[in-house]
Amino acid sequence: MDFGLLGGVRAEAGGTDLDIGHTRQRGVLAVLLLEEGRPVPVDRLVDRIWGDRPPLRARETVYGYVSRLRAAGIDIRRGPGGYALDAERVDLDEFRDLVARARVAPDDEAARCYDRALALWRGEALDGLDSPYFAQVRASLAAERAAVELDRNDVAIRLGGHAALLPALRAAAEADPLDERVAGQLMLALHRDGRSSEALRHYEALRLRLADQLGADPNPRLRELHLRILDPDAPVEVEPPRAVPRQLPAPQPWFTGRDKEVAALAAPSPALASTVVITAIGGVGGIGKTALALHWAHRHADRFPDGQLYVNLRGFDPRAEPVTPHAALRGFLEALGVADPPADLDARAALYRSLLADREVLVVLDNARDTDQVTPLLPGGARCTVLITSRSRLINLITTHGARSVALDVLDDDDAAALLGARIGAERVHAEREVVERLVRLCGGLPLALNIVAARAVTQPDLPLAALADELEEHRLDALDDLSADLRTVFAGSLRVLSPPAAELFGLLGLVLSPDVSLRAAGHLSGRADTRRLLRELEAAHLVQQHRVGRYRMHDLVRLYAAEVAPADADAALERFIGYFAATAHRGDRLIEPHRPLIPDPVGDPAPLADAAAAMAWFDAEHESLLAAQLLAAARGRHAVAWHLAWSSVNYHLHRGRAAEDLAAWRIALDAADALGDRFGQAAAHKFLGMAFTDVGRHDEADHHLRRMLELVDGDYDRAAAHRAMAWAMERRGDVAGALEHARAQLALFRELALPVRVAEALNDVGYRLARLGEYDSAEEHCREALALNEELGHTDGAAATSDSLGYIAHHRGRDAEAVEHYRRALELYRELDNSYEEASVLRHFGDVLAAVGRAGEAREAWQRALTLFRAQGRVEDAAEALALLG
């Protein structure tokens, strides 16, 4: 079956045109033919046929067109990536084959090939098809045809057909007065026809026109022709033109953002001035590498007058094998006019480099798998530029050939919204701005996901964006038919280059909910000693990113796909992962607060932690991963571990003022304790939930949990701890007298239990509340007893708290110099403990004392630092007080 594109779109069988339907149906056939057997998703068909004005139920309409084309005998197949058509014969392919033969054949045979090629055109290409896509392709084909007509003119002139060409050349020169190649052909034809003076006049008119309109002189070849015509003894011949390939695919019309990367591609490279400039664009599948390369290439095409070569190397295409360097070189050489390239790869590469040695050519190597695939395709000439896109990092290319690396990350929110606006219209984006922000968040700034979501919105203009966002939020990869297929296909391609252990680790990383993982945590997940090497492999494939030294993260959509391809039996890996966090958090908590009641060690392999500072640093790095490990434990029914992770994290949360995270952890822990029927665990969960809700000002919820705590506590120690929590909560709510009552009950119980550390803490709690009520003598007596006991016991946290209380008392008794020293000591100890929560509270009071002694500048510094910490810790009321003090 023959297919035509060069004069409308038609299908022919046995010499008879087939009925392939009306314009839009022919458009479906045209798109599939132009894709040359590559699958085309339905949304892309819709976009190319109707542009930004698709009808309602456009997808269903496309399904109908395909069905009718199949009924007409056209073999259209449906695969994971969309519809595809393997056409045996297309007039456009025949046209290009004939042109390629003509460019390397002797003149008489070349003329016949050119004539046969041009005869295939029966009017305008894609005639009758109307959309931005078809208009762009039609313009590209028209330019291709025009270049062939000029090549045919050169051959005709060499064969003596100059006189017959003159009318057409005059018309062409009049249509485009600045076309220097047409001008040269017309001058030569006139000169050969005995009209040299007319040829010289045409040159002079062109020279003046170029100078006036462009500020430029005619090109060197035209100037040389002019001189030869002036010299009656000089031979004037037509040199066979060098083939000028124009292989770049059309750029993405809605390309958005990437200003920094575009600038990086255009930046000069003085160090590479003596050799070819090579730039490797890397990033995860769907990040927009090809779009960036083609955007830059088209913007700078005028820098490469000898042409642009392009090949899709299919390095990560799950539907096809990668293109070999041997095959890619054959295509390049044929485009450069070589009819029969050498069979040997090295000879083929040498010929390719020779042809480009003195040319200014852009070479785009798209979707490269590795350095070995692209090395034979690198030109040697210093005037060439190479752009390479790949999901691999191509480290050897950078080290061996001096390539520059441009790594793409996701689009920021503004550029992502701009991309949606370019696709679906700025008015729609503006009307549903909050929904667009949701879509941007759900797509994670990944251009492929944004484009597919936009295509869905364009093809269903009556569908509210909110409905699309709801569907995407609920189902993510499964939300849209083609979104699921396209993203999965893209991500699957990256897995092809991974070793089996790296692919297994990739899947396991998708099962953990942490926003990132450390090298050590990943090692427990993989259970392998070579985890660093496996992560480097994933990093080289742009499936993970080492965003900080030793910490790795995935894009959200990549993680969802990773979870889908995770090993079927991941139990042992996940148990090691959870156990690592439980055991290390337990050890860290014992270092931060060694006086807590002992509970059994969890099963796991902890990280080595030398002291409390190391423990705080580990918690700082892993606090998000800890919550993820707790969620994972709860989902797997490991209730005891889920509760234990909250217990082990609470002192870190208190030291850092992370009330929101403490709430999240203890909510999970309460569910776990309820599932276990553990009364102690339930009481602890209610206590810490009550304190956390108090800290964020949600007092009704705090009251509920604190009442439940009081109902559940059993034993004098737990009752004393409950009194302490109540005292803290009541003071935070302004009931200092009630707080004092609970503090005294706490002190009495701890004295009966003869626990010196807890007695020291309780003495300070009582003393501070007495001071708040103006009973300074008794307050100071309690606090000094507490300080002596804390220092005797080496209880640094207790000594810091008591120094803070004594500073408050001294200030309110008019002993401000003494208060300054107490507060300075409290700050020193809290900073030693890395307790930024209490540091903020001390700074707030310290500023009051500094202001009282006339040190206004230092007072403002203390309040400002306190305000910064309060805001970071979500302490809204405290922040408001500090802000008021700062005026």
N, C-alpha and C positions, 0 to 999 in steps of 0.2 A: 504494500500500500504506500503510495506517495502522498506527501503532505506539502502544502505550499504556504509560505509566509510573506513572500516578497511582492504579492499583489493581492492583498486581502488574505484571508485564511481559508484554505480549502483542503479537502481530502479526496484523493483520486484512487480508484481501483479499476484495473483493466481498461484504463483510458477513459473512464467515465467519472465525472465529478459526483461525489456522494453528497447527499443532503445532510449537512451537519448543523442545520438550524439557524436561528436568528443570531443577531450580533453578539449578545452576551454569551450565548452557548459557544459561539466560535471563539470568544475571548478565553473561555476555560481551556479549549483545545490549544490556543496560542500560548498561554502561560505554560502548559505542560510541555509543549514542544520546545519552547525557549529554555526550559530547565534541563533539557537533554537527559531525561531519565531519572533526574533527582526527585525525591518525594517532595510534594508541596502540600503543607497543611491547609485545611479548609479556610482558616481565617486569612491566610496569605492569599489564597485565591480570591476571596471576597475583597480584600484590600486592593489587589491589582486590577480587578475587573471594575469595581465601582469607586475606588478611591475613598474619599471622606463622605460619600453620600450613598451608602448601601441601603437597599430597601429593607423593609421589615422581613424577618424570616429569611435573611440572605443565605444563611448556611443551608437551610432546607432547599432553597432555590438552586444552589450549587449541586446538591445531591441529585436533584431532578435533571440538571444539565448533564451530569456525568452518566446518569442512567440512560438518557436518550443517546448520548454519544456511543455508549457501549452497544445500544440497540442498533446503531448504524454500522457496527462492525469494527469499532475502534477499541483496541485492547488497552483499557485503562485499569491498572491494578491499585489496590489499596493496601498500604503497609503501615507500620507504626508511626512513620513520619508524615503520612498523608498520601495523596494520589500521585501516581507516576505513570509516564507513558514512554515506552521504549520504541521510538519511531525508527523504522528501518531506513527511511529515505526522506529527507527534508530539503526543499530547494535551497534554503539558506546554507545547509551543510555542503550541498553540491556547489553552490556559488563560491564558498570559501575554499573548497578543494581545488576548483578550477583556477582561482586566483593564486593559490599557493604554487600550483604547477606552472602557471604563466610566469611567475616571478623568477623562476630558475631555468626556464626553457629558452632555446634560441628564439630570435625575434619572430620568425614566421609562425612557429608553433605557439609562441606566447600570444600573438595577435588572435589566433583561432581560439585559444583558451579564454582570453579576455572577452571576446565577442560572445562565446557561449555563456560565459558567466553573466554578462550584462543582459543577455537575452532572457535570462530567467526572471528578470524584473518585469512585472506586468502592471506597472503603475506604482503607487505608493505602498511601501511595506505596511502590513497590518491594517490595510485600508478598512475604514469603517469602525475600527475599535477605538473607543474614546474613554480614556482615564489617564490620570497623571503618569501611571506606570507605562502604559502603551505609548504615550506621547514621548516619554524619555527614551524608550527603546527605539521608537520610530526615528527620532532625531539621531540616535547613535548609528542606526543602520544606514540612514541617509548619508551621514558623514563617511561611513565605510564605502558606500557605493561611489561617492564623489572621489575618494582617494583612488579607487580602482579605475574610474574613468580617466583620471590624470595619468595613471600608469599606462593605460591603453593609448593615450595621446602620445606619450613618449615613444612607444613602440611604433605607432603609425608614422610619426615623423622620421624615425630612423629608417623605416621601410619606404620612405618617399611619398607618403600620403599627406603631406603638409597642406597642399592646396585644398583638398576636400575638408580639412579640419578647420580652415580659417573661419567660416561663419559661426561654428559652434564655439571656437575659442574667443571670438569677438564678443559673443553673447555672454560667455562665462566671465570675461574680464569686465564687462559692463555691470554684471550682477554683483561681482565682488572686486571692486577696483584695487583693494589692498592685497589680494592674493598674489604673492610673488611667484609661486610656481606656475600659475596660469599665465602670469605676465611673461615669464621666461619662455613658456611654450609658444605664446602668441608672437613674441619677438623672433624666435627661431623660425617659426613657420613663415612669417613675413619676409625674413632675410632670405630663406631658401626660395621663396616665391619671387625674388628679385625686388622686394620692396624694403630695402635696408633703411632708407631714410624714415619710413613710417615706423619701422621697428625702433629706431633711435628716438623718434618723437614719443613713442609710447613709454620708453624707458624714462625719459626726462619727466614726463607727466607723472609717472609713478613715483619717481624720486622726490619731486616737489610735494606730492600728496602725502607720502610717508613722513617727510620732514615736518609738514604743516600739522598733520593730525596725530602723529605718534612721536615726533622728535627723533626719528631713526633714519638710518641710511638703508638702502637695499642690501640684501644679504650678500655674502662674498661670492656665491656662485652666480648670482644675477649680475653683479658688478663685473665679474670675469667675462660673462657672455657679452656684456656691453662693450668691453674693450676689444674682444675678438671681432665683433661686428664692425667696430671702428677701423680695425686693421685689415685691409683687403687681402693681405697675404696669409693671415692666420686661419687655420682650419676651424670651422665651427661645427662641432659634433654634439650629439646628445649622449651623455654618459648614462648607461643603465642606472636608474635610481636605486639607492640602497633601500631595502625593505625597512619600513618604519612601523613596527608593531604597535597597536593600540589595544592592548588586551585587558585593560582595567575594567572590572565589572562596574555597574552604576553605583554611585555612592548612596548611602542611606539618606533619604531626603529629610528625615527628622532628627538627624544627628544633633546632639545637645551637649553642652558643657565640655569638659575635658580641656579647658584652656591651658592648664599647666602642662598636660601631656603633649598637646599640640605644639606648645612653645618648645618643649624639650626635643621633639622630633625635628623642629626647624633650626635648633641652635647649631651654630657652626662648631666644628671639631678641629681646631688647629693641629692637634696632635696627630690627626688622621689625614692631614692634607695630602700626603704622598701616596695614599692608598684608598681603596674603595671604602665608603662610609656604610657601615652596617649597623642597623638598630633592631634589636629584638624586643618586641612588645609581648609581654607575658601577663597571664592572669587566668583565673578559673574559667571554665566553660560558661558562655553566656554573659561575660563581663563586658563585651564590646570591642575585642581586639581587632577583628576584621573591619568593623565600622570605623574605628579610629584610623587604621592604616589606609583605607580607601578614601576617607575624608581628607586626610593629609595629601595623599597621592594626587587626587583630582585638583586640590587647591594649588599644588605645585607642579602640575603637569608641564607647564610652560618652561620649567627648568630643565626638561629632558626632551629636547627637540628630536632626538634619535629614537624616541619611543618608550613605551612602558610594557614590560613583560609581567605576566601574572600567572600563577598556578596555585590551585588548591591542592595541597599535598595530602589532605585527608588523613592526617596523622592520628586522629582520634575518632574517626567515623566508624561507628559500630556496624554500619551496613556495607562497608567496602574496605578492602585492604589499602594501606597507605600507598601513595604513588611512589614508585621507585625513582631514584635520581636518573636512571637510564631513560625511563619514559618521559620524565619532566624535561630532560635535555633535548630529547627528540622534538617535543612540542616547541621549545624555544628556538631550536635551530631552524625548524620549518618556518616559524614566524619571521626569522631573520633571513629567509630566502634560500636555505640549504635544502635541496630536494631529496638527497639521499645521504643522511648523516652516517658517520662511521658506526660500525657495530660495537666496537670496544668502548667501554665507559670512559677510560682515561683519554682516548683519542677524541671522543665526543666532547668531553669537558674542555680539552685543550683547544679544539676548534671554536667552541663557544667563547672561551676567554679571548681568543684571537679576534673574533668578530667584534667584540665589545671593547677591545683595547683602547681605541681612540674615540669611542662614542660616549655620548651623555644619555645614559639609559637608566630608568628606574626599574628595579626588579622587585616584585612583591611575591614573597614566598609565604603563602597563607597556611595556617594550621599545620605547622611542622611538628613532627614527632620527636626528633632528636637532632643532634649536631651532625651525625653521619648522613642523615637524609639531605641536609642543606649544603654541606661543604662543597660537593661537586657543582652546585648551582651558583656559586659565588663568582662574579666576574673579577678580573684582575685590574681593570683600568681605574685610575684615580678619579675619573670623571663620572663614574657610576655610583648609584646609591641603592642599597638593598634594605627593604623593610621585611622583617620576618615576624610572624605571629605564631605563638605556641602556648600550650598549657604547661609545657615543661620550661625549666629555667634556662636551658641551653648554656650551662656554665662553661663547657669547653669552647663554645663559640666566643664567649666573652674573653676567656683567658688566652686562647690560641689566635683569634683573629681580631681582637681589640674591639669587639662589638659593644655598642652602648646598650644598656638595658633600661626599658621603660615599663614599670610594673603598674598594671591597672587595678584599682580598688573599686568598690561600689560607688555609685553616684551619691553625692550628698543630697539632702532632702530637697534643696532648692532646684538642683539640676534634674533630679528625678521627677519633681512636679512639672518642671519645664518640658521634659520629655513627654509626659502624659499630655500636657497642654498642646504640644506640637502634633500629637497623634489624634486627640479627641476634640481639640478646640479650646481656646483660652476661655471662652464664655462658659463652657460647661465646667471647667476646672474652677473658675471663680465662683460659680453658683453653688458648687458642692465642695468648697475648700477643705472642710474638716474631713470629709470622706476621702478626698484625694490624699490627705495626710495619712489616713489609715492604710490606703492602698500602697503608698510609698513605704510605710513601715512593714506591711505584710510582705512586700516584694523585696525588702531589705536592700533597696537601691540597685538590684541586679537588673541591668538593661534588658536582658532577654525576657525575664518575668514581666517587667513593666511593658514591654512591647506586646507581649501576648495578651496581657490584661487590657491594654489599649485596643488591640484588635477586637477583642470581645465587646468592648464598649462601643466601638465604631460600628460593628455589624449589628448591634442591637441598641440603636440610639434611644429607644423608649424604655430601656431597662435602667432604672436608677442605679447610679454608682454605688449607693449604699447597699443594694441587694447583692451586687457583685462583691463588695467588700465583706459582707456577712458570709457569703458562700466561701470566699477565699480564706477567711479567718477560721471557719469551721473545718474545712477540708484540706487546706493548703495544696499539696501536690495533686489531689484528686478533684479540686474545685472545678476545673475546666478540662474538657476532653483534650484539647490540643496542648494546653499548658502542661498537663501531666505527661503526655507523650513527648513533647519537645524537651522539657527539662530533664526528664529521665534519660532520654536519648543522648542529650549533651553530656550529662554527668556520667552515663555508662561508658562513653567514649574515653573518659579519663581513666577509668579502671583498667582499660586494656593494657596500659603501659606499666601497671604496678606488679610487683612480685606478689605471690600468694600471701606471705606474712603481712606485707604492707596493706593489701586489700582487706585482710581480716581485721587489722587494727583500725582501718578506716571505718568499717562497719561497727566495731565496738565503740568507737568514739561517738557514733551517732546515737548510741543507747544511753549515754550519760547526758544529763540535762544541764551540765555546767556550761557557762558561756565560754570558758576556756579551761585548759588542763595544763598542769605542770608536767615537766619531763618525768619526774618521779611518779606522779599519779598515773601517767600514761604507761610507765613501766609496770606498775602493778596491774593495770588493765590488760596489757599484752602478755605479761608473765615471761618476757624475754629479756635477755641481757643486751640485745642489740636494738633496743627501742629507739635510741637516738638516731640510728641509721634509718630505721623505718620511718620516723618522723621527717627526716631529711628527704626521703623519697616522696612522701606525701606533700611536703613543702615544695619540692621541685615540680610536682604535678599541679601545684596551686590548689590543692584540695584542703590544705591547712595553711595557716599563716602564723609565723612566729612573731607576734606583734610586740612582745617583750622578750628579753633574753630568757630562754627556758620555758616560755609559756606559749601555748598553741591554741588557736581558735578556728572555728569553721563559720562560714556563712550559714544563716538559719536554714535556707532551702537546701544547701548541700548536706547539712546535718539530717534533715528529714529524709533525704535520699539515702544517706549512709545507714540510717536506722532500718530502712527497707532491705538493704543488702547485708545486714549484720549476720554473723554466723547463727545457725539455728540453735546451737547449744552454747550459750554465752554465760551460763550460770556461774561457773568457776571464776571467769574473768570479772564479773560484776561483784562477786563476793570478795575477791581480792581488793577491788577498787573501794568498796564500802568499808571493808576492814581497815584499809590503810588510813582513811580519814577518821574513823572511830577511834583507832588506837592512838594516832598522833594527836588528835584533839584532847583525848583523855590525858596523855602525858603533858601536853601544853597547859591544860587547865591546872594540873597539880603543881606546875612550876609557877603559874600566876597566882594561885591561891592554895598554898600547901596545907591550910588549916580546915579545909572542907571535910565533911563526913566522908569516909572511905566507901566507895562502891566498887564492885568487881570490875577488873580490867576487861575491856572488850577483846574479842579475838581479832587479831590483825597484826601487820608488820609496820610499826610506827617509824616515822622519820626521826633521825637523831636531833634532839633539841638540847642545847647546852644549858640554857638558863631562861629566866622569864622574858628577857629582851628577845631572845631567839624565838620563844613561843609566840610573843606578840607579833613579831615579823612574819611568822608562818601563818598565823590567823589573818593578818592583813592581806597576805597574798592569796589565801585560800577561802576566805569567808563566803564567797559566792559558790565555790565548789562544794563547801561543806553543806550548804543548804540543798544543793543538787544531790549530794550523796544521801542526805536525809530523806529527800523526796523519793529517791530510788529505793532506799531501804523500806520506806513505808509502802511503796507500790509492790514490793516483793514480799510483803507480810513480815518483814524483820522488825517487829514493833519494839523489841527491847533495844535494838541498835538505834532506831529512829528516836526513841526517847533519850538514849544516852548521848546522842549527838547534840541535842538541845542542852542537856545538863552540862556538857563539857564546853559549850560555847558561850554560856551565859555571862561568865566573868569578862570574857573578851568583849562581848556586846556592851556590858556596863562600863568598861574602861573606855570604850570608843563612843559611847552614846548612840549605839545603833539600835534604837528602840524598835524601828520598823522590822528589822531583821530578827530581833528577839521575838517580836510578835509572831512572825511567820514560823520561826522554829518551834515555839512553844505551842502553837496551834496544832502543828503536826504531832508534837510530843503528847499533847492532851489526848488526841485521838488514839495514839499508840497505847497510852496508859489505860484508857477506857477499854481498848480491845484486850489488854492483858488483865484487866480487873485489878490493877496495882494501885492500892490506896496511897502509898507513899508517892508514887509517880504522879498520881492525879493531884495530890495536894501541892507538890512542887510546881506542877504545870499551872495550876490556878494561881499560886503565889506569884510566879514570875509574869504571868499574863496580867495579873492585877497591877503589878509595878510598871510594866511596859505601857499599859493603857493609861495609867496615871501620868506617865512621863510625856505622853502625846496629848494629854488633856481630854481623854475620852472617859470621863469619870463614872458615868453610869455603868459602862462595861467593866471598868476597874472594880466598882463596888460588887458587882455580881461575882467576879472571880475571887475577890478577897473574902467574901462571905463563904463561898464554897471551900476556900482554903481553911477557914476557921472550923468548918464542919468536919473536915477530913483529917486534920492534924491529930496525931496520936503520939504521946510521949512528951516528956518535958523538953527535950532538945528541939523537937519540931514545933512545940508551942512557943518556945522562946524565939525561934526564928520567925514564926508567924507574927509575934508581937513586934519584932523589928521591922518586918515588912509593913505592918499597919502603921507604925510610927512614921516611917518614911513617907508613906502615901498620904497620911493625914497632914503632915507638915507641908507637903507639896500643895495641898489644897487650902492651906492657911489655918488649919485647926491645930495650932501649936500646943495648946493645953491637952487636947486629945492625944497628940503625938507623945507628949511627956508621960502621960498615963501608961501608954503601951511601952515606952522605953523603960520605965521603972519596973514594969512587970517582966520585961525581958531581962533586966539586970538581976532581979531576984532569982529567976529560974537559973540563969547561968552561974550565979554564986552557989546555988544548991548543987549544981552539977560539977562545980570546981573545975571549970574550964578557963584558965587564965586569959587566953587570947580573946575568947568571947566576952569575958568580964571586962577586959580593957576596952573593947569596942563598945560595950553597953554603957560603961562609965562615960565615955565621950558622948554617946547618943543622949544620955540624960543631961550631961553638962551643957551641951549645945542648946537643947530645948529650954533649959533653965535660963540660959543667957538670952534667948529669944524672948522670954517672958520678963526680962529685966532683973532676974535674981542672980546678979553677977557673983556675989561671994560664994554661994553654994555652987554655982556653975564652975567657977574657977577651981574650987576644991575638987570637984569630980574630974575635971579635965586634967589637972596636974597629977592626980592619982593615976589617971589613964595613961598619961605620957610616960610616967616613971615605969609603969608596968610594960608598956609597949617597948620601951628602950631596953628594959631588962630581958624581954623575950626576943628582941631583934625583929619585932613585927613592924616592918617598914610602912605598910599600908595604914596600920593603926596610928603610927607616929605622925604620918602626913595628915590624917584626918584630925588628930588632936591638935596639931600645930595650927591648922586652919581655925579650929574652934577657939583656941587661945588668942589668935590674932583678932577674931571677932570680939572677944571679951575685952582685950586690952584697948581696942579702938573705942568701944563704947564706955570704957572707964576713963577715957582721956589720956591713955598712955600710948600715943600714936607711934612714937619711935620704937617702942617694944612691939607694937602690932606689926610694924613693917618687918621686923626680924622674924616674927612668927610666920607671917605670910610668905616671906622669902624662903624660909625653911620648908614650908608646905609645898611650894612650887618646885623646889629642888627635889624633894622626895617623890612627888607625883610624876615629874619628868623622868626621874630615874626608873620609876615603875612603868613609864610610857602610858599613863592613865590620863588621856586627854579629856575625858568627861569631867573628872574632878579638877583637873587643871583649869578648865574653863570657869568653874564655880569659884575657885580661889582667885583667879584673875579679876573676876567681877568685884569681889570684896576688897582685893588689894588696891584696885583703882580708887575705891572710896577713901582708903587711908592715905594714899599718895596725894589725892586732892586736898585732904584735910591738912596735910603738912606743907601745902604750897607747891607741890611738885606736879603742876597741872599737865605738863607735857608727858611725863611718865604715866600719869593717871589715864590720859587719853589713849596712850599706847596699850595699857593693860585692858581697858574697856574694848578697844578695837580688836585686840586679839581674842578677847572673850566673845565678842559678837561674831567673829569669824567662826569660832568653834561651835558656838550655839547654833548658828545657821547650818553648819555641816552636820550637826547632830539632830537637827529637826526640833530643837527646843524653842518653840515659838514664843512662849511667854518670857523666857529668860532673854531671848534675843530682843524682844520689844523693850525690856527694861534697859538693856545695854545701849540700845539705839537712843532711848530717851536721855540717858546720861551723856551721850555724845552730842546731843542737841540736833 
